[in-house]
Amino acid sequence: MTLTRRDVMIGAAGLSIVGSVPALAQPLIMTSPELLAKGSKKRVVIAGGGWGGLTAARHLRETAPDAEVVVLERNPIFWSCPMSNKWLIDIVDSDFLMHDMFGPARKYGYHLIQTEVTAIDRDKKQVRTAHGSIEYDYLILAGGIRYAYEAWFGNDRVAADYTRKNFPTAYIPNAEHLALKRKIRNFTGGTIVMTLPPPPHRCPPSPYERACIMAWWFKKNKIPAKIVILDPKPNIAPIGMGFRQAFEELYPDIITHVPNAKIREVDPFNKKIKTEAGDFTFNDAILMSPHQASDLVWMADLIGKTPEDKPTGWADIHPTMLHAKADPDVYVIGDSMGAISPLFGHYPKSGHVANAMGRIVAQYIGLRLADKEVKPILPDNLCYMLVNGEPREAIAVKFEYNLRQDGLIEQHQYDIDLRSADLVEEDFVWAKGLYNDFLSA
């Protein structure tokens, strides 16, 4: 579908509710502290309307048809981070990433409220927003990630804000994507440094994909650019061989991968970075700070703790039931999820996993509402990475999971390192299939 500027402005105008109540029947500014009156039905509130949240809402209408489902989302439109690297060099256009959220809400019969979550009171089972509070029986937190600039700058907000504005990460749907696209288009030459977050972080292979497509763009347009990847890991992972071959065979004069480059100090004002692998200066940069669970999880006081009683930065959840260990009526899905297994740590923080978790939690809540036994369901994961623009070639990685007899989840990883056009076609089939799962109107 195509969104006009008028469509976006109307969507951004204020609070709208889609469902059994017409959107225009609701005032733009709520005068009551109650966001939406609760009736006799059980209510599931979903905070976050991304890949996981909208998937959960869509499938809850099937698994829990008698429940009321309410999605709280601050953005007026859906913007897909998966596939967005390709948008940076016009392999896909904006219409492929931007989607109307109100159409699916009308189709599947859930409420969609555009508002900002400001607090979560689990004792009262209440979510507070910029437009009022709302009660829940079950709560799903699907807020994605937050940037942890404080790992670099402590309480220096000036440095953090300067970094965000001048060297955007573009890993959260917002204006950073447009800023990064303009940065790439306007770059005339020199060194671009790209810092990779330490694992776990959103979409592990995508920074390498971004380096490849940027290198392809510079190569195509004969821009004398160098891309230095500062990777805190000892090796490229996942799809290590595939990316290594792309760097060496396609972009040997452009991309330099530096392993074991854990950040010691970032000076965005003087364009200097100190790492355990050496010190670097740059003309421009994409400075990806460490990632953490979204602010929603911190608001709900559900961040896990290390043995030293320090915050892990990620939600402390039951590994198979996916609810918070401290609160069985609050589920955390998508990128905010904490470690799942001592055998491998976290599920990949990807759109594919978020979609799978949305469907799984919808199934769990439906079973609980029907007073039926809930048995573990495990996801899978699939990621395609474009590494060449002409000819278009991609590599991929697949993950499968199984529950062992001892109750631990184990992971099986399959790298597809050989570049091929077929994988590019599969990527588009994958994306369109998942869009149709939760965004079709």
N, C-alpha and C positions, 0 to 999 in steps of 0.2 A: 504494500500500500504506500501511497505518497502523502506525507504530511505537509500542509502549507504552513507558512509563517503564522497565519491567522489561527490555524488549528492549535499550534504550540502555545500562542499567546492566550487563547481561551483556556487551554488546559492548565496554564500556569497562573490563571487569574486568582485562584483561591481554592477553598475547600469544596470538593464535590463528592457526592455519595452515589454509587451505582449499585443497584440491586433492586429490591422491591420498592424502594422509594426513589422517585425521579430526582435527578441531580438538581434541577432547577427549583425543587421544593425546599432545598436546604439553603440557609443564608450563608453568604461568603464568610461572615465573621460570627462565630457562635457566641451568643449572649449568655448561654447557660454553661456552668462548669462541666456538665455532662455532655460528652461528645455524641454518644448514641445510646438512647435508653435501652436497657436490657429487658427482654421479655422472658418468657418461660423456657425458651429453647436453650440448650447448651450452646455456649459461644466459644469459638476459636478465634483468637486475635493473632494476626501474623504481622510482625513488625519487620518491614523490609519487603519491597516488591521487585526483587531481582529474579535471577534464575531459580533459586530455591523457593522463595516466598510465593511467587506467582504459580509455580508448579504445585506447591502444597495446596494453595487455594483452589485451583482448578480440580485437583483430584479429591479434595475433601467433599466436594459437591457430589461425588460418586460414592465415596466410602462412608460418608456421614451425612446422608441427604436430609436428615432432620435437624442438623446443627446449623447455627448461624455462623457464617465465616466473614471476618472483617480483615481487610488488608490495610495497613497504614504505611504510606510511602510518601516521602518528601518531594520526589521528582515528578514533574508533570508528564514526562514521557519515559518509556523504557529505552535504555541505551545499552547495547550488548558489548561488554568487554571482550568476550570471545569473538574472534574474527576482526577485532578493531585494528590489529597490526596491519592487516591487509588494506584497511581503509586509509592508512597513512600514505600509501602510494597508489591509491585509487584502483586497487584490484576489486574492491567492493565500494559502493557508494553509501551515502548516509541513510538512504531508505532501507538498505539491507540491515542496518544496525538499529535504527529508530523504529519503535512500534508503539501504537496506541495501546494503553492499558485498560481503558474504559470499555472498549468493545468486548474483550474476553470476560470482563466482570459482568457485563450484561448477559453475555451468552451463557455463562456457567452459573450465574445467580449468586455471586458474592458481592459484598460491599467493598468499595475501594475509596479510601479517604486520603486525600492529599494533605498531609500535615507532617510536622516534625515531632518526633518523640523526644520528650524532655526529661522524663523520669519513669522508673518502673518500681512499683511497690508490690513485692511478691506476697507480703503478709496480707494485704488487702485484695490481692489479685486484681491489680489496677495498673493501667498504663496511662501516664499523663502525657499530653501533647500540647502543642502550641494553641490548639483550639478547644481544649477541654480534656477530661479524663474518660476512660472507657474500661469497663470491667470485663473480665474473662474467666472462663472455666479452664481453658488450655491456652497457653501462649507459645508461639513459635517465633524464635529470634532468628532472622535471616538477613542480617545487616552487612554481611561481607567483612571487609577489613578496615583498619585505620592505619595511617602512617605513623610510625613511632619515631619521629624526628628527635625526641628527647634522648634517644640512645646516642645521638651525635652531639646535641647541643644543650642537653640538660634543660634548664628553665629559660634559656635564651630564645624567646619567641621571635625576636627580630631576625636572628639567623635562620630560624625555621621558616618563617614567612618569606624571607628573601629567597631561600632555596626553593620553596614550593612555587613561587611566582616565576623565577628565572630559569630553573632547571627542573621542570615538572616531570613527575613520574608517569602520569597517565595510566594508573592502575585502578582508579575509582571513577565511575561515570560522572564526569563534570567537564568544565571548560578546559581542563588540562589537555584533553585529547586534541582539541583544536589548536591550542598553543603549541603542542609538540609537532603537529602537522606543519604549522607555519614555520617552526624552527627548522625542520628538515628542508622545507622548500626554500627557505631564505639563506641556508648555509652556503657560504662561498668557498670554504676551504679551511683546513687546519685540523686540529685534534678534538674529537668528541670522546669524552670519558663516560662510560656507562658503569655505574656501580650496581652490583646485584645484591638484593637482600640476602641475609643468611637464611637458610631453611629453618622452618617451613615458611613459604611465601606463596602468594597467589600465582597460579599457573606456572609451575617450575620451569618448563622449557621455553616459555614465551619471551623472556629477555633475549635469548639466543636468536629466536626467530626475528625479533625486532632488529637486532644487529644485522642479520642477513638482509632483511628487506631494505634497511637504510643503506647498507653497502651496495646493494643492487641499484638503488636509486642514484647514489653518487657515481657509481661506475657508468651507468647509462647516460648520465648528464655530464660526464667528464669533469666532475667536481673533485679537486685534489684533497680528499678527506681521509683521515685516519680515525678508526674506531677502536678504542682501547677498552676491553671488557675486564673490569676488576671483579673477579669471582672469589668469594670467600671459601669456596669448596676446593678440594685438591684436584678435582677433575670435572670436566663438563658432564652434567647429568640433569635429566635423563637424555636418552638418544645421543650418548656421547660420541660414538663413532660417526654417526650421520652428521652432526654439527661440525665435528672436527674436519671431516672431509669437505664440507661446504666451505669452511673458513679457508682451508689450505688450497682447494682446487678452484673455487670460484672467486674468492676475495683475498688472495695472499698478500696483496699490497695495501689492503684497506683494514682488515680486522686483525687485531692482536689480542689473544686471550691470555690473561694473567691469572694463574691459579693461586690459591692460598693468600689472596689479597684482602685479608680482613681489615676493616677500617679502623684506624687509630684516631684520625682527626680529619675533619672536613672544614675547609676555609672557603666558603662560597664567594666571599667578597674579593679575595685575591686569586680565586680559581686554582686552589691547591688542595691536594688530598694526600694524606700520609696513610700507608697501609703496611701490613707485615711483609709485603712483597716489594716494598720500595715506595718512593714518593713520586707523585705525578702532578703535572700542571696541564691545563687544558684551555682551549679556546671556547668550548661550549661543553655541555654535559647533560646527561639524564641521571639525576642523583636519586636512586631508589633507596630510601631508608628501610630499616627493618619493618616488617609487617606485624600487626597484632589483630586480635579479634576486634570487631566493631565496637563503637561506643555503647551500643545497646547491651552488650554482655557486661561491660563494666558497670553500667547503670543498674543492672540486675544483680550485681555482686556475685557473679558466677564464674569469675576468672580462677583458674586452677593455681595451685601453689607447688613450688619445688620442695624437695626435702629440707631445704634451708629456709622454708617459709617465705620465699620470694615469689611474686606473681610470674606465672609462665607466659602470660600474655594471651592465652587461649582459653576457651570455655572448658570447664571441667565436666565432662559428660560421661554417661554410661556408654561403653564402647559398642554395644549392640542395640540397646533400646533408645539411645540418642537423646534421652532427657537429661537434664542437669542432675548430677549426683545429689545436689542439695535440695532439689525440688522436682519431683516426678511429673508435675503438671506444666513444666517449662521445657520445651525442646529447643535445641540449637542445631541448625543445619547450615550447610554450605561452608564458606571459607572460615567462619569464626570457630569451627569445631576444634576441640583440642585433640591430644594424642589418642589414638585408638588401640594401639598394640605395642608392647615392648619389642616386638619383632621388627617393626618398621617405622613406628611413630605415627605420623598423621596420614590420613587419606590425602591424595593430591587435591590442592585447593583450586578446583576447576569448575567450569560451568556444567560439565557432564556429571560430576559428582553432586553438585548442588541440585541439579534436576532429579537425579536418582534419589537423593535424600528427601526432597520434597514429596516424591511419590511414596517413599517408604514411611515417612512420618504420617502422611495422610492415611495410609493403611493402618498404622499403629493406633492412631486416635479413633478411627472408625471402629476398630476391634474393641477398644476400651469402652467406647460409648455403647456398644452392643453387649458389653459384659462377656466378651469372648477372650480366649487365650491369645496372648501376643507372642509370636515366635520370631526369632531374629531373621531379618532379611538383610543381605549384604549388597552393596553396590558393585559396579565395575567402573572403569574409567577409560576414556579414549581421547587422545589429543593429536591433532594434525598440525604440522608446522611448515609453513611455506619458507623455502630457503632460496628460491630463484624465481625471478620475474619473467625472464625470457630465455629459454622456455620455462613455463610455470612448472615447478617441481616442488614436491613436499616430502617430508619424512614423518614418522608417526611413532607413538608409543601407546601400548595397551596394558592395562592393569586388571588382574582378576583377583578375587578374594575368596577365601573359604574359612570356615570355623573349624578349628581342630578339636580333637577329643578333650583336650585340657581347657577348652574355652577360649583360647587365644585365637585371634584372627591373623592369618598369614597372607602375605602379598606375593603375587607372581607378576613379574614385569617382563614385557616383550617389546624390545626396541625394533622398529623397522627403519634401518639405517640407509637403505638404498633409495636415493631420490627418484621420484617418478611422477609423471603427469596423472596417473591413475589415482594417486593419493590426494591430489588436488581436487579431482572430481568427487572422491569419497568425502572429502571435507565439506563440500557444499551440500551434498546429500545429508550428511550428519547434521549440519547447522539447520537446514530447512526442516528436517524431521523434528528436531527438538523445538524449534520455533512453533511448529504446528501443534506440538504437544500442549503448550501452555499459553501461546499468544494468538492462536487462531480466533477470529471473531466471526 
